[in-house]
Every structure is written in structure tokens, then in C-alpha cells.
Amino acid sequence: MRIRSSYLLFAWCLLTCFSMVATAQTNDRRRFESDVFSQSELLDQRMELAPWRRGSLLAAPLLGLRNSGYDSNVFSTISALEEEDFSLNPEVGIQTYWRISPRWVWANRATYDYLYYFDLDELRGSQFGLESKLYGRFKRLYLEFGSLYRRDTGNPNSETEQRPFYERVISDFSLDYEIMPRGSLHAEANLNDIDIRDTSDPDLLELEHAELSTELSFVYRKNAMFWPSVGVKIRDFDFDSLDNPRDDSQFVRFFVGARNRYKRRTHYNVTIGIEQLNFDTVEDIDDDLLLVRSFAEHRLSRKWFVRGGASQQPIFSVFDPYNFFVSRRIHVGGGYIFSNKTRLGPVVEFGNNDYRNPRTPVDVLREDDLQRFTIEAQFPFQRFYTFNVSFGWLDRDSNIPLQSDEGFQIQTEIRNVRF
């Protein structure tokens, strides 16, 4: 994979310039919804839960269950082509922490899991990952260096029935720097290299690429209930296929946001921004998109809570590199918290996929409307584990009948506390 040298130089400058900052605004929904702001404090909490200890070395076994359950429509197709099946995805691994010194911690994790479908044996496969992180914790500075290798099977979707292996190699760096008592800078650099294995589809092979992203933001923490932020994120793409319109393209995102301090009755996190999709090789599909990501939870009492959120973001098609859709989602829910911290409650989600393809006539552009209703439960046990289960109904109504979908799903997982 090749990335232009000027951007590698820019990333290197970020990695070595401690006067800048960082936090990873990851796509992971759980991290965005987390009420923990201080990553150093979060690391201490996770190390406290490690059951095996020997001097400065801490370790924890990982015995979990990834998304497993039942799906009445595995490939998300119209009823005439529906395939139902049960799936089981057990995971094993180990996670270690080594306190190198009072300021430095080295964490490592190795995991293996096997995805098993009871009837659709062509969807079975092994998945594994290796991850390492080095944490530096100082009075006003928090550093995080990381590397990851992950091999996953592709998820079934409405565009392809093939299940290739995705190999990801990720290198990242981030830092938090407190430039004033109530103000923090955040910066990060991330290089993500994706290769695709075990597929004969040329459209899937054209997805192989490297992505370099850099981010810089500032958070002002004067009032405990309102922490405003502002930032910019730049993503550069380098595809193996020179015919891909995103090859050598650059996406620039400007955003503002707000969140509040954790351990409050109400917790929220909101980010709104504009992303400029600047394609280097094709001028007629440049676009400016409004980005939204928000989450809020309010404790009505010690036992009852309500929560909700909304998002809007672009997602690119598998088979048509010129095609992407704007994904919009709104979800609301709530529930009851039992004395053992078990949570139980319903979640309703509405959404829309609005496809944007300049080569397709407007009257035949695909557009999907989605509705989902689920009952979710979380059962924490042994301090280190959480058993999650959800069951509900999904309906997707598309103006292209082949892409319509409805079905019943049951999903279960056992999650471990991870760095």
C-alpha cells in the first residue's frame, strides 16, 4: 500500500509533537456512549478487575461469546430468497498488563473465535486478533501507542453473499494534553491497511486500500454539565485499484460538539459537523455532507432510566465504488435497573438510507426506510463479564423490491472488560 509521503510526514509530526493532543473518536458506539472521559482513570479501573496478579504483571482470561443467536433472514433479502439459521460465535483469549514503571503500562491481548452457522456451512470460519498498546500517564499528558492485527470474515449483507476474509493492520497514536486547568487538546493519527482474502469477486478486491486519518480537537471543561469542543479530521485514501474513485482522495471533516462530566444523573455526548468528500479522480461526485452523532441517557430515579440518540454518516457501497448512501438513524429506549445492576428495557429505532450516485438517474436511485424494535437486557456477573441479549423485529422497505428485508433476530454476547 502506498500513502503519499507528505501525509506520512504530517502523521510523523503528530506523533512527535507533544504540544498537541488526542482522543480517539472511534466509530465504536459503546465508547461514544461511555460516561468516562479520563482514559487514564478508565485504564486503572480495568486493571483493578484483572484476576491474576504477579508483581507488576496482571492478566485476565477472555472467555466470551460474540454476536450469536438466530436470524430469520441472514442475507437481508426479499422473502422469496430468505435464509434462516442459528449462529454461535465463542471466543477465547488472554489479556495482560505490565506496569513497566509508575508512568508506563504495556497492555497486550490475543483472541481467537470461531463463527459457526448450524445450516449455512459456507458462512463458517475462524477469526483472530492480536493487539498491543503502550500507555504513558503524566501529570498533564496522556499518551497511547497502539498496533493491531485482525482477521475477520465479512458480514452477510444485501449486496453480496460472498464471505471473504478481511485482514486489518492498524497503527495508531493519540495523546491528551491539558494546556490549561479547564482546557484540553486532543490529537491522534491512525494508519489502517485493509487486505481482502479468499474471494473471487473483483469488486471486493477493489476495496483493498490504506487509510491515513489525523485529528485535532479542543475541549473546554469549565462547567460540569457542558463541555464544548471543536476540531478537524482529515482522511486520505490510497486504493490498490487506480480505477476506484476514492483513490488518492481526501475527506475533510470539521465538527463541533458538547458533552458533560461523568457520574451525573444526565449524561450526553453530541457531535455535529460537515465532511467534504473531495475525490481526486472524479470531479462530479464531490459532496458536502452533514454529520451527526448524539447520545443521551437520563436516570429518572435509582431504578429507571431513559436513553436515545441519532446519527447521520456516509457509507460506501461494496459493488459500485461511485455509489454511497447517507445513513440516518434515530433510536429511543429506556428500562429498569435491578439491584444486581441488571438492565432490561425496549429500544425503538428508525432509519433511512439515501443513496447518492451521480451516474444513476434520480428517479431510480435506491432509498430504504428502516424500523427496528428490540428488547435488550444486560446481566453483569463476576465483575469482569457482562451477558447481553436482545430480540426483536427488523423491517427494511426499499423502492427496489429485491433490497427489501424483514425478519426476526435474537442476538446474545458475553463481553469481557477490555483495554
Steps between C-alpha positions, in 0.01 A plus 500: 500500500623846426423825682633829374818598679375844599223349708731247658720792600196677644408188701856469628489861615185424693663202664797702618342834587394474864354848500199359315236258624275211466209286539363248269151576378452141406208367303432263788159588639582377850797731536307800371220431749738440790474740791877482566706792370839434662667212316763475773231444761332245276826306468534485880145365530568226247827391661326476838272232354783273381473179711858373455785700656870438541707802593466765231334254257121471484303261280142408425352211300256591225216250475219659307228471242482738206176574315317166502136407463232463235425696182194425288659681201879459506571665163245783541307421182133486394287219643537277192876478561504494881744272682455446875759353732645490850857616562750449781819702539707401809822687576807423712809704571722665757564859598804623693620822661859571597575799723840589357526800734261728690443691175506229233270201444529244219183308413463204263210288382468186286159359402359220285138437413311266268181604323272197462175493300289191560378458139685754282839331524650728231479785753710328766850619574774580749584853609789621713675814611815631670516842662763689697487841667750709693361762739690796640335690786643829623366793700357690202571259216348164401659298216379190321692300236326203340519232233246238397469206262153360443363235260120497468242349270277749321145542624214381276327796337258590225773563240692171503472145634876448495682485833860608442759544774594856587853546632555826684831639623456817705762727652386794709613765742305741716561744781312725741675816612357739759607842375307680774318391818170464313609453141641194323638445154446168326689358203531164332646333193379165366624289207259222399604247234228263371561191284233257380556124476309195371274669247463477124295815467701781336273764655593380847871493416475864392424589863862434604646827617689696762344787692690764696292710738615787720293695749546809714242636745458713811266445798417773754388361837388802704147388588446140611178475296631654177836425341512654149750375243618589150726311261605386155563151360673418169482161328718404202430187293740295289333211313683216327262545207574825317147486354339551839369861520617524861862429404718795606190676632480706817203545733510799735268517802434808713298440816374655822363312795407499865490249782490509878697365788440139599330382821202728438131416493491608136777406259519614139746519210424691178712561190387693190720567200548538127705252298633597159529196272774617262563233236831545324416316176130582452376856532126446462451304823657743745250564777460674834311296758355588838626259768311441823577276794320534831413301810328582829397305809301628797442325831137562595569339836741249649321224309355654182681656204430629149748532214516591133718615215528598135760469224562593138805384303607388149552127428651381172364215289684172451432442131486853362794716612321812372197433715453587864201557723429734788403291802260668744399338830294603804456272801314544829467264792507460873458244770543382855819442701484211748691481827775286340546768226309295242334723239184413307301712256373561144671691216328640192711602199403681180727565205548586136765418239512768230719388208708757308633389161558770235499239221150376588181686397333662800172313449670158539734579790460253785349617829427285805286564807578295810319420824625283783348406837703305755498400864850522650639363826844526663607262779837582663669214688838421656595873471688422178213386273168625363241279331296693242192370324260670258209378292282692262361570154672678211324637191667670201274638227685584177381654174699216337299190606800265494662704778199492734547299816311395811577248765528398863837503676636373831854606594704406805854580609724471803730802521823526695656813646764603243761770460 
